[in-house]
Amino acid sequence: MLKITPDPKFSADVQITIPGQEKPESLPLTFRYMNRLQYVELLSSFEEEKDKKGKVIKEGKTQIEAFPEFVLGWGLEEEFTKENIELFLNNYPAAYREIFSAYSKLLIESRVKN
């Protein structure tokens, strides 16, 4: 049902590439809902800022820092902690891109069935 303020979280299964396997595996994730302004702020937090001489004056967030800002939990046996997030993202190099892409698509695109 449509509401003026969406639920603060939503869940979805995301396909994760497993190195050495032909087919990806499904990972259940719980995501944080963000409105348009929050989403734009998250995107801009990834960018680094430089002064006129090209010196970095503000570093962008790393994947490990940004991940818990939009993912609230996962369907893995291991606890959802900073250490486990780092281990997971380091062990599955494509996972962050796949998860953030799925999150963005779920957040800003409508689902259309053919």
C-alpha positions, 0 to 999 in steps of 0.5 A: 500500500502506498504511504506518504512515508515509506517503511524505514527498511526493506528486504531483497535478495541480491545475486553475488558473484562467487569467484570460481563459480559460474552462477552467482549466489543469492544473499538476503539483505535488509536495506535502509530506506532513504529519501531522495535527499538522503540518497544524494547525500550518500552518493556525494559522501563517496567523492573526495574534494580537492583544493585548487592545487589538486590536494585532497582536502576531504576523502570520500567514504570507503566501501566498508564505511558506506556499506552499513549506511544503506545495509542494515543486515544480511542472511549470513551466519556471521554477525553483521559487524564492521569486521565481518563486513570488511572480511566479506567485501574483501573476499568477494570483490564484486559484492559491493558493486552488485549490492549497491547497484541492486539497492539503487535500483530497488530504491529509485526504479519501479518494478515492472513485470513483463 
